[in-house]
Amino acid sequence: MSALIRFLKKDQYRNLFLLSWLVLGLLQACFSELWDDEAYYWVYSRHMDWGYFDHPPMIALFIKIGYGIFHNELGVRLLIVIVNTLTLWITGRLVASKDNKLFYLLVGSMGAMQIGGILAVPDLPLIFFAAVYFWVYRNFINEQTWKNTVLLGISMALMFYSKYHGILLVFFTLLSNINLLKVFKFYVACILTTVLFLPHIYWQYTHAFPSLQYHLVDRNASSYDISYSLDYLGGQLLLFGPLMGWLILFYAFRSPITNSFERALKFCVIGVLSFFLLSTFKGRVEANWTVMLFTPVVILAHQAIVRKGWSQKWLLYTLPVTLLLVLVTRVYMVWDFMPGVEIRPEIHHNKEWTSLVAARAQGKPVVFVNSYQRPSKYMFYTGQLSYSLNSRYARRSQYNFWDTETQLWGKPVMVVSDPGTGIPITDSLKTVYGTWDYYIQSDYYSYSLIQLKPALKSIRAKRGEHVNVILQPNNNYHQPIRLDRTNEPVLGYGFMDKDEALPPVKSSMTLERAVLRRLINLEVVMPDKPGKYQLKFSVFAGDLPPTHNSPVIPVIVEK
């Protein structure tokens, strides 16, 4: 017993702090229902691959391992909680001037790491492997051995397999130390990273680089809105706060630099924050995209306070308030004590609504229209087959790459959607998230995996003009398509501007004729109103809304 007490008291109770962090995380992970994206990534883990539409595969691997041990929410989050604790341990080891009590103050003031540290999302593996990368980089610049060279290459690859944003840390590290370009072993590390990352690059190549299309093109806004920048700035203060985020970032910016390792940390902090601020001029930036800066910000803020002798009183005085906010949030994540108040309602009542839908489906697979979250939650909490059907109005997801549709062709299914999507209605369901329409389709057919690749990258035409667009049909089912002979599917198109979607237009080109040809020609009639539009091509199958079957083509309609 005395040995255990000494262990927990060691280094100003460092081990007790880490153990408490781990236990709290495991309890939270066990008793909190899944967030929408967590359920989506759990479905990733049921289809292990080298890549996915939204992200690299690390989060799927983490969930796969944990869920293999516990078949519940804890299993989904198990490895996340463990690596979150290890991130604190590594970050503490990287602090040069040790003051563990100050370290506890800084970490305790950052509510996002306490609350979000249990979530099975790609940000958490990225935070962990970013900490590993900085640890290995410090060793590499101090001693350029072959061991450190190999570890540097592996750590960079693990960051990239977690989330693409990791490449920014490597870029700004290099910018902080251009002399790395003169180091032979740095090139060896980069070559090793490339070799290790090749399977994912090949996956992207064989799937027409969907992640690049989505993140670099599809997510761009049609015009700039100042709210993008203001929301981003506010989000950063909350991310590193919630009360003292501004002060912690100020300390990180003002931290004196004594060596090339700390210069890399500061370059990464300033560079990443500036990069995403500039990105707000192209569209909305999510606050969590900068979470990989956790380790650099903590180290720099810690060093600034110690070296400059700044007072810790503001962190100390506000810590109880921050911990109280965190406690209330933790309780809310387990228990919905504020019914009617919609603060992340997705984390409550999932078992209730999924059970309600399953009772109406009576064993039939359930197809949710324009939602990749609902089918993921439905499969997790009921264990029954579900699918996401994306209309041309919705963003694509990994469901557009899985061949789940082939399991549904010709079978009775239950189609569920929000009101107003135009599907036939058998009845409606009143759930905690509103009223959903549904209909029972006796013979289901949809064709989301058919992709129509346009030859034109953009179109400029006059209003009402008829434009012939050459399309290359790709059958991504990699097997003969089973066609609906009762309601033969046809191709068509639709326009959208920033305010509304124009009515979709069917063509006379049947899907059967299209897939038998290498190239097809589809006539498109330009809108009557001048302006900027987005053109998408679709497959019309029965009574379902036209699906998302092509990249976006920017269109400018002139007078």
Order of alpha helices (4+ residues) and beta strands (2+ residues): alpha-alpha-alpha-alpha-alpha-alpha-alpha-alpha-alpha-alpha-alpha-alpha-alpha-alpha-alpha-alpha-alpha-beta-alpha-beta-alpha-beta-beta-beta-beta-beta-beta-beta-beta-alpha-beta-beta-beta
